[in-house]
């Protein structure tokens, strides 16, 4: 009868410019799709070259090598008798486009350029590509000679068209087009397209999966149809982690769900679906059918091929499922861990070194590395030979097999507690116990000799000796003495990262991990070039609130009892002298605000696009039960003063896992000046006027300005 179709989508761990690896993963996904009976295979956006090529898209080499890979795919026996839909950049009339190349049996059926480009947040597609603006228009594209020699075609269709097979009609969307107010699938569906495909390069953000799944399911809920989504996964060379979640949806229901976090480089999702379910679903939506009668038709590329078999009456079809979402704590546990694994194996280093202070941030970073070790051991146990090969290369032992996460952690993870005269016994004990429980190789050292030597040089040259505030020193002296300790720790971290394996008779160097959270970066509560300066930072995009919840999760799920005392201790830098052996310095007191308040400021500043005045206007309502307008004004002013004074630190911020949409990361996501007029005179005056007006209405005495 030709009712049921079997389609495949995939999540591939592609790597920018790794043409050999990318080709191998694409071929493997096609082989798996065919083995599972699929007649159509969809891959992620720009999968041939890798999505994160950035300015390499300007290079003719990237276009050349992409076509060379395409030629290999066309020639491969694996791509025969299955429609293959792959992503790559294509230049047409000297204009670069982000394209899908769809082919069957050594013949290119259609090159479909992206029509709506992603250009917000982390995305800069308009920098490298031009959107195809001619809706429902197709022109002839002259193929490079290397492709002509394989296909025997001189030209192929290029533009906005759909594929008409013997049994159904398919239309393509590319990533951002699904999220647009006027998505192509709307009018394609009205024109009779039954299967929509979407190749994505969508990255992970905490709590984002719900939105993505809802958008996909709603695409077919109103209009009927089958929606097939592919996505990249893994770290392809920068701060983003692409989180898979390949999925297949029909008539508003999820039919198949791919994993969000996994160490498998190739994941293929296959579903068998009944086209008559789409047709009957659409039949009773009268408003849809009225609109369909008026729609302008798409050019149809006729394909002498069917996605179904003629005798499929007994073929079972897939039923709807409930999507299983991860909690935010699980996302923190899994996402940054997978990102670290990709970075470690692709950087060809021997492991990580972490300055472990015994506080929440560095402990959360240690727990993420431990989670990575757990995932590696689980992948090896489940027979993942690629992971096992990577492990053996990292530890430089061809016979090694990781079976216990703590034992493996000892091979690749070094933690270091760097004590000073201002460190407490409590933090020493907490760091030591956590290291024992996760299995890291732990080092204890004291930095006082180095600190005194550095300060001694200054005193000898300048003839004056700086003192801490508690010893009568000024604020400038107090801060300088704290910064010396922090910066020496950074220097020692890199020294031990380079030489600790050598001293232990092991090979390779270590990547230094940073552990400043997103809120501290936003405020600037960190020393420039201290231990926040590292090679990479797995928690740099995560809030303090979420990290505390993550620590609680690790306590309960990993049985890390050392985390109990870490959770109960007040966050502290331990850079000022102790008072009777006890910590006298706390983060929130130093910052002049709580971490909870800081998260609110961050979301309003970035996500709500609020400057000082708008933030004040929003907060007087949000905090009306706990703060007067004058108190709100004081808090907002203090935040913006500190933010503007410290913004320069973002220019040297360690590359961090992107997990929050209010990240202040200066490289690509949050582009702002780093030299501000920190008085904000006009803005603060506007706030003062509003405070005075509000107090006048309430009959309170009006003061001149707000501190």
C-alpha positions in Angstrom: 0.0 0.0 0.0 2.9 2.4 0.6 1.6 3.9 3.8 4.5 3.6 6.2 7.8 5.5 5.9 11.0 4.9 7.8 13.1 7.9 8.4 16.4 8.5 10.3 17.8 11.5 12.0 21.0 11.8 14.0 23.2 13.7 16.4 26.9 13.8 15.4 29.8 15.0 17.5 31.4 16.9 14.6 34.5 19.0 15.0 35.2 22.2 13.1 37.5 21.6 10.1 38.1 17.9 11.1 37.1 16.8 7.6 38.4 13.2 8.0 36.6 12.7 11.3 33.4 14.4 10.1 33.3 12.2 7.0 33.8 9.1 9.0 31.0 10.0 11.4 28.6 10.9 8.6 29.2 7.6 6.8 28.8 5.7 10.0 25.4 7.4 10.6 24.2 6.5 7.1 25.3 2.9 7.5 23.4 2.7 10.8 20.3 4.3 9.3 20.3 1.9 6.4 20.8 -1.1 8.7 17.8 0.0 10.7 15.7 0.2 7.5 15.6 3.9 6.9 15.1 5.3 3.4 15.9 8.9 4.3 18.7 10.1 6.6 19.0 13.7 8.0 22.2 15.1 9.5 23.1 18.2 11.5 23.6 21.7 10.2 26.9 22.2 8.3 28.0 18.7 9.4 30.6 18.3 6.7 32.9 21.1 7.9 31.5 21.4 11.4 29.2 24.2 12.6 31.8 26.2 14.5 34.2 27.1 11.7 33.5 30.9 12.3 35.8 33.0 10.1 37.2 29.9 8.4 34.0 30.1 6.4 35.6 33.0 4.5 38.4 30.7 3.3 38.1 29.0 0.0 39.8 26.0 1.5 36.7 25.4 3.6 34.5 25.3 0.6 36.9 23.2 -1.4 37.4 20.5 1.3 33.6 20.5 1.9 33.0 19.6 -1.8 35.8 17.0 -1.6 34.0 15.3 1.3 30.7 15.5 -0.6 32.4 13.7 -3.5 33.5 10.9 -1.1 30.0 10.6 0.2 28.5 10.5 -3.3 31.0 7.7 -4.3 30.5 5.6 -1.2 28.4 2.4 -1.4 26.9 3.3 2.0 24.9 6.2 0.4 23.2 4.1 -2.2 19.5 3.5 -2.1 18.9 6.0 0.7 18.1 9.7 0.4 21.0 11.5 2.2 20.6 15.1 3.5 23.9 16.7 4.5 25.0 20.2 5.4 27.8 22.3 4.0 28.7 25.8 2.9 28.2 26.5 -0.8 29.1 29.5 -2.9 26.7 30.5 -5.6 27.4 33.6 -7.8 30.2 34.5 -5.4 27.8 34.5 -2.4 28.2 32.1 0.4 25.2 30.1 1.6 24.6 27.7 4.5 23.1 24.8 2.6 21.5 21.4 2.6 22.7 19.1 -0.2 20.2 16.3 -0.8 21.3 13.4 -3.0 20.3 9.9 -3.9 22.3 7.2 -5.8 25.1 9.6 -6.9 22.7 12.2 -8.1 22.2 15.6 -6.3 18.5 16.2 -6.1 18.5 19.7 -4.6 20.8 22.2 -2.9 18.6 24.1 -0.4 20.1 27.3 1.0 19.2 28.6 4.5 16.6 31.4 4.3 16.6 32.8 7.9 20.0 33.0 9.5 20.7 32.9 13.3 22.2 36.2 14.3 21.6 36.6 18.1 23.4 35.6 21.2 26.2 33.2 20.3 25.3 33.1 16.6 26.8 35.3 13.9 25.7 33.6 10.7 25.2 36.9 8.9 28.9 37.6 9.3 29.7 34.6 7.0 26.5 33.7 5.1 23.8 35.5 3.1 20.2 34.3 3.5 18.4 33.0 0.4 15.6 35.6 -0.1 13.8 34.3 -3.1 11.0 32.2 -1.7 9.7 29.4 -3.9 12.4 30.1 -6.5 14.9 27.7 -7.9 17.8 28.3 -10.3 20.5 26.2 -11.9 23.7 25.7 -10.0 26.8 24.7 -11.9 28.5 22.0 -10.0 32.3 22.0 -9.5 34.1 19.6 -11.9 35.0 17.2 -9.2 31.3 16.7 -8.4 30.3 16.6 -12.1 32.8 13.7 -12.6 30.9 11.7 -9.9 27.3 12.5 -10.6 27.4 13.1 -14.4 25.4 16.3 -13.7 26.5 19.7 -15.0 23.8 21.6 -13.1 21.4 20.9 -10.2 18.4 22.8 -8.7 19.5 25.5 -6.1 16.9 27.3 -4.1 13.6 27.0 -2.2 11.9 23.8 -3.3 10.5 20.6 -1.9 11.0 16.9 -2.8 8.2 14.9 -4.3 8.9 11.2 -3.9 6.6 8.4 -5.2 4.7 8.3 -1.9 5.1 11.6 -0.1 6.5 15.1 -0.1 9.4 16.4 2.0 10.4 20.0 2.8 13.6 21.3 4.5 14.1 23.8 7.3 17.5 24.7 8.7 17.8 25.4 12.5 16.7 29.1 13.0 13.9 28.8 10.4 11.9 26.6 12.9 12.2 29.4 15.6 11.2 32.3 13.3 7.7 33.9 13.5 7.0 32.9 9.9 8.6 29.5 9.6 8.7 27.8 6.2 7.0 24.7 7.5 3.8 26.6 7.8 3.2 27.2 4.1 5.0 24.0 3.1 2.5 22.1 5.2 -0.4 24.0 3.6 1.1 23.1 0.2 1.0 19.3 1.0 4.4 18.7 2.4 4.0 15.8 4.9 7.6 15.4 6.2 9.5 18.4 7.5 13.2 18.1 8.2 15.3 20.4 10.3 19.1 20.2 10.5 20.3 22.2 13.6 23.4 23.5 15.3 21.6 24.2 18.6 23.7 24.6 21.8 22.9 23.7 25.3 21.5 26.2 27.8 20.1 25.2 31.2 16.4 24.6 31.0 16.2 25.1 27.2 15.2 21.5 26.2 11.6 22.2 27.1 11.4 25.1 24.7 13.0 23.2 21.8 10.7 20.2 22.2 7.6 22.4 22.5 8.5 24.3 19.3 9.0 21.1 17.3 5.8 19.5 18.5 3.8 22.7 18.0 5.1 22.8 14.4 2.9 19.7 13.6 0.2 20.2 16.1 -1.7 22.9 14.2 -0.9 21.7 10.7 -0.3 18.0 11.0 2.8 16.3 9.6 6.0 14.5 10.5 8.9 16.6 11.9 12.4 15.2 11.9 15.1 17.2 13.7 18.8 16.5 13.7 21.4 18.3 15.8 25.1 18.5 16.4 26.4 17.3 19.7 29.6 17.9 21.7 32.3 20.5 21.8 33.3 21.4 18.3 36.1 23.8 19.3 34.7 26.6 21.4 32.6 27.5 24.5 29.4 25.9 23.3 28.2 22.4 23.9 25.7 21.2 21.3 23.3 18.9 23.1 21.9 16.5 20.6 18.2 15.9 21.4 17.5 14.6 17.9 13.8 13.9 17.7 10.9 12.8 15.5 7.5 14.3 16.1 4.1 13.6 14.4 0.8 15.5 14.7 2.0 17.3 17.8 3.4 14.2 19.7 6.9 13.1 20.3 7.6 9.8 18.6 11.3 9.3 19.2 13.8 11.0 21.5 17.6 11.1 21.2 19.9 11.6 24.2 20.8 15.1 25.3 24.2 14.2 26.8 26.3 11.3 25.6 29.9 10.3 24.8 28.7 8.4 21.7 30.0 10.4 18.7 27.3 9.0 16.5 23.7 8.6 17.5 21.0 7.6 15.0 17.3 7.8 15.7 14.9 5.8 13.4 11.1 5.8 13.4 8.5 4.1 11.2 5.4 6.2 10.7 2.1 5.9 8.9 1.5 8.7 6.3 -2.3 8.1 6.5 -2.1 9.3 10.2 -1.0 12.7 8.8 -3.6 12.8 6.1 -6.5 11.9 8.4 -5.2 14.4 11.1 -5.3 17.1 8.5 -8.6 16.1 7.0 -10.7 17.4 9.9 -8.8 20.7 10.4 -11.1 22.8 8.2 -9.4 26.1 8.8 -6.1 24.5 7.7 -7.7 23.2 4.5 -9.2 26.5 3.7 -5.8 28.2 3.9 -4.3 25.3 1.9 -6.6 26.0 -1.0 -5.1 29.6 -1.3 -1.4 28.8 -0.9 1.2 29.4 -3.6 2.8 26.2 -4.6 6.5 25.3 -4.1 8.6 24.1 -6.9 8.6 20.3 -6.7 11.7 18.2 -7.4 10.4 14.8 -8.6 12.3 11.9 -7.1 11.8 8.4 -8.6 12.1 6.8 -5.2 9.8 5.8 -2.4 10.3 6.0 1.4 7.8 3.2 1.8 7.4 -0.3 0.5 4.5 -1.4 -1.7 3.6 -4.2 0.8 3.8 -2.7 4.2 0.5 -3.7 5.7 2.2 -5.7 8.5 4.9 -3.2 9.2 4.6 -1.9 12.8 4.6 1.8 13.4 6.0 3.9 16.3 3.7 5.2 19.0 4.0 8.6 20.9 6.2 8.8 23.9 6.7 11.2 26.8 9.9 13.2 26.6 12.2 12.6 29.5 13.7 15.9 30.7 16.8 16.3 32.8 16.6 18.4 35.9 18.9 21.5 35.9 21.2 19.6 38.4 21.4 16.7 36.0 22.2 19.1 33.1 25.1 20.6 35.1 26.3 17.1 36.0 26.2 15.8 32.4 26.7 18.7 30.0 29.9 20.3 31.2 31.3 16.8 31.9 30.8 15.8 28.2 32.3 19.2 27.1 35.3 18.5 29.3 35.8 15.1 27.8 35.7 16.4 24.3 38.2 19.1 25.2 40.5 16.7 26.9 40.7 14.1 24.2 40.8 16.6 21.3 43.5 18.7 23.0 45.7 15.6 23.4 46.5 16.5 27.0 46.9 14.0 29.9 44.3 15.3 32.2 43.2 18.3 34.4 44.6 20.2 37.3 42.3 22.1 39.6 43.2 24.5 42.5 40.8 23.0 45.0 40.0 25.6 47.8 37.4 23.7 49.7 34.7 26.1 48.6 31.5 25.5 46.6 32.8 26.7 43.2 36.0 24.6 43.0 34.2 21.7 44.6 31.5 21.9 42.0 34.2 21.9 39.3 35.8 18.8 40.9 32.4 17.1 41.0 31.9 17.8 37.2 35.3 16.1 36.5 34.3 13.2 38.7 31.0 13.0 36.7 33.0 12.9 33.5 35.0 10.0 34.9 31.8 8.2 35.7 30.4 8.7 32.2 33.7 7.5 30.7 33.7 4.3 32.7 30.0 3.7 31.9 30.6 4.2 28.2 33.5 1.7 28.2 31.4 -0.8 30.2 28.7 -0.4 27.5 31.2 -1.3 24.8 32.1 2.1 23.4 35.5 1.3 21.7 36.1 4.9 20.6 36.0 6.1 24.3 38.2 3.2 25.3 40.8 4.2 22.6 40.7 7.8 23.8 41.2 6.7 27.4 44.2 4.6 26.5 45.8 7.4 24.5 45.3 9.9 27.3 46.8 7.7 30.0 49.5 6.4 27.6 48.7 2.7 28.2 47.4 0.5 25.5 46.3 -2.2 27.9 44.4 0.1 30.4 40.7 -0.3 30.9 38.9 2.1 33.3 36.5 0.2 35.5 36.2 2.3 38.6 35.6 6.1 38.3 37.7 6.9 41.4 40.6 4.9 40.1 40.3 6.6 36.6 40.0 10.0 38.3 43.4 9.4 39.9 45.0 8.9 36.5 43.7 12.1 34.9 42.8 14.5 37.6 45.1 16.4 40.0 43.8 18.7 42.7 45.9 21.2 44.6 45.2 23.0 47.9 47.3 26.1 48.0 47.4 27.2 51.6 48.5 30.6 53.0 48.6 32.0 56.5 45.1 33.2 55.8 43.7 29.7 55.1 41.7 27.9 57.7 42.0 24.3 58.8 38.4 23.8 57.8 39.0 24.5 54.1 42.1 22.4 54.2 40.2 19.4 55.6 37.2 19.9 53.2 39.5 19.9 50.1 41.4 16.9 51.3 38.3 14.8 52.1 36.6 15.6 48.8 39.8 14.7 46.9 39.9 11.4 48.7 36.3 10.6 47.9 36.5 11.4 44.2 39.9 9.7 43.9 41.9 12.6 42.5 45.7 12.9 43.0 45.8 15.6 45.7 48.7 18.0 46.5 48.9 20.2 49.5 51.3 23.2 49.4 51.9 26.5 51.1 52.4 29.7 49.2 53.6 31.9 52.1 57.2 31.8 51.1 56.4 33.0 47.6 54.1 35.7 48.8 56.6 37.1 51.2 59.3 37.0 48.5 57.1 39.0 46.1 56.0 41.6 48.7 59.6 41.7 49.9 60.8 42.8 46.5 58.3 45.6 46.5 59.3 46.7 50.0 63.0 46.7 49.1 62.5 48.8 46.0 59.9 51.2 47.3 60.9 51.4 50.9 57.4 50.8 52.3 55.7 47.6 53.4 51.9 47.3 52.7 49.7 46.0 55.5 46.3 44.4 55.7 43.3 46.5 56.8 43.1 44.7 60.1 46.8 45.7 60.7 46.2 49.4 60.0 46.6 49.3 56.2 44.5 51.2 53.6 42.0 49.6 51.3 44.5 49.8 48.5 47.1 47.9 50.5 44.6 45.4 51.7 43.5 44.6 48.1 47.0 44.5 46.7 48.0 41.9 49.4 45.0 39.8 48.5 45.8 40.0 44.8 49.4 38.8 45.3 48.2 35.6 46.9 45.6 35.0 44.2 48.1 35.6 41.3 50.8 33.4 42.8 48.2 30.6 42.9 47.7 31.0 39.2 51.4 30.8 38.5 51.8 27.8 40.7 48.8 26.1 39.1 50.4 26.3 35.6 53.8 25.2 36.9 52.3 22.1 38.5 50.1 21.5 35.4 53.2 21.4 33.3 55.5 19.4 35.6 53.6 17.3 38.1 53.2 14.4 35.7 56.9 14.6 34.8 57.8 14.5 38.5 55.6 11.4 39.0 57.2 9.6 36.1 54.1 10.0 33.9 53.8 11.6 30.4 51.9 14.6 29.3 50.8 17.9 30.7 47.5 18.9 32.3 44.8 21.5 31.4 44.3 24.0 34.2 40.6 24.3 35.2 39.1 27.6 36.4 36.2 27.8 38.8 34.7 31.3 38.8 30.9 31.2 38.5 28.8 33.4 36.2 27.7 35.7 39.0 31.2 36.5 40.2 32.2 37.3 36.6 29.3 39.6 36.2 30.2 41.5 39.4 33.9 41.3 38.7 34.5 39.6 42.1 37.7 38.0 41.0 41.4 38.9 40.7 42.5 39.5 37.1 45.0 36.7 36.4 44.3 34.6 39.5 43.0 31.1 39.6 40.0 32.2 37.6 42.5 32.5 34.8 42.9 29.0 33.4 42.7 27.0 30.2 38.9 26.3 30.5 36.2 26.8 33.0 33.3 24.3 33.2 31.2 26.4 35.6 31.8 29.9 34.2 28.3 30.0 32.8 26.5 28.7 35.8 25.0 30.7 38.7 26.0 30.3 42.4 22.4 29.2 43.1 22.4 26.5 40.5 25.8 25.3 41.7 24.6 25.0 45.3 21.7 22.8 44.0 24.2 20.8 42.0 26.4 20.2 45.1 23.3 18.9 46.9 22.5 16.6 43.9 26.1 15.2 44.0 25.8 14.6 47.8 22.7 12.5 47.3 23.6 10.7 44.1 27.4 10.2 44.3 27.5 9.7 48.1 30.2 12.4 48.5 29.8 13.2 52.2 32.6 15.8 52.1 30.2 18.1 50.4 28.0 18.5 53.5 30.5 20.8 55.2 31.2 22.6 52.0 27.5 23.3 51.5 27.1 24.7 55.1 30.2 26.9 55.0 29.8 30.6 54.0 31.6 31.4 50.6 35.0 33.0 51.3 38.1 33.9 49.4 40.3 33.4 52.5 42.7 36.2 51.4 42.5 38.3 54.6 44.0 37.4 58.0 42.0 35.0 60.1 40.3 36.2 63.4 41.2 33.8 66.2 41.8 31.0 63.6 38.4 31.6 62.0 37.4 33.0 58.6 36.6 36.7 58.9 36.0 37.4 55.2 32.9 36.4 53.2 32.1 36.8 49.5 28.7 38.4 49.9 30.1 41.0 52.4 32.9 41.8 50.1 30.6 42.2 47.1 28.0 44.2 49.0 25.2 42.1 47.6 24.0 38.5 47.9 24.4 35.9 45.1 20.6 35.7 44.8 20.5 39.4 44.1 23.4 39.1 41.7 21.5 36.5 39.6 18.5 38.9 39.4 20.7 41.8 38.3 22.4 39.5 35.7 19.1 38.4 34.1 17.7 41.9 34.0 20.9 43.4 32.5 21.3 40.8 29.7 18.0 39.0 29.1 15.7 41.9 29.9 18.1 44.4 28.3 17.8 46.7 31.3 20.1 49.6 31.9 20.2 51.2 35.4 16.9 53.1 35.1 14.9 50.2 33.7 16.4 47.8 36.2 15.3 50.1 39.0 11.8 50.4 37.6 11.5 46.6 37.4 12.9 46.0 40.8 10.8 48.4 42.8 7.9 46.1 41.9 9.7 42.8 42.2 11.1 43.7 45.6 8.3 45.9 46.9 7.7 43.6 49.8 11.3 43.7 51.0 12.8 47.0 49.9 11.8 50.6 49.7 12.4 52.4 46.4 15.3 54.2 48.0 16.9 50.9 49.0 16.3 49.5 45.6 18.0 52.5 44.0 21.0 52.1 46.3 21.3 48.4 45.4 21.0 49.1 41.6 23.6 51.9 41.7 26.0 49.7 43.7 25.7 46.9 41.2 26.3 49.1 38.1 29.2 50.8 39.8 30.9 47.5 40.5 29.9 46.1 37.1 31.4 49.0 35.2 34.5 49.3 37.2 35.3 45.6 36.7 34.1 45.1 33.2 37.6 45.1 31.9 38.2 41.7 33.5 35.8 40.1 31.0 38.4 40.7 28.3 40.6 38.1 29.9 37.9 35.8 31.1 38.8 32.1 30.8 36.8 30.3 28.1 33.8 28.8 29.9 31.0 26.4 29.2 28.1 28.5 28.0 25.1 27.6 30.2 23.2 30.8 31.0 21.6 33.4 28.8 22.8 36.2 31.1 26.5 35.3 30.8 28.8 38.4 30.6 31.3 36.6 28.4 33.0 39.2 26.3 34.3 37.1 23.4 31.1 36.7 21.4 28.0 36.6 23.6 27.9 39.9 25.6 29.5 42.6 23.5 29.9 45.8 25.5 32.6 48.4 26.3 35.1 47.6 29.0 35.9 51.3 29.9 32.8 52.9 31.4 32.0 56.2 33.0 31.3 54.5 36.3 29.4 57.5 37.8 26.5 56.8 35.4 25.6 60.4 36.2 22.6 60.8 33.8 21.2 57.4 34.5 21.5 57.6 38.3 20.0 61.1 38.3 16.9 59.7 36.5 16.7 57.1 39.3 16.9 59.8 41.9 14.1 61.8 40.4 11.9 58.7 40.3 12.7 57.9 44.0 11.8 61.5 44.9 8.5 61.4 43.1 7.6 58.1 44.7 8.5 59.4 48.2 6.5 62.6 47.6 3.5 60.6 46.7 3.8 58.6 49.9 4.3 61.8 52.0 7.8 61.0 53.0 10.6 63.6 53.4 12.4 64.0 50.1 16.2 63.8 50.2 18.5 65.3 47.7 19.8 62.1 46.1 20.2 58.4 46.7 23.5 57.1 48.0 
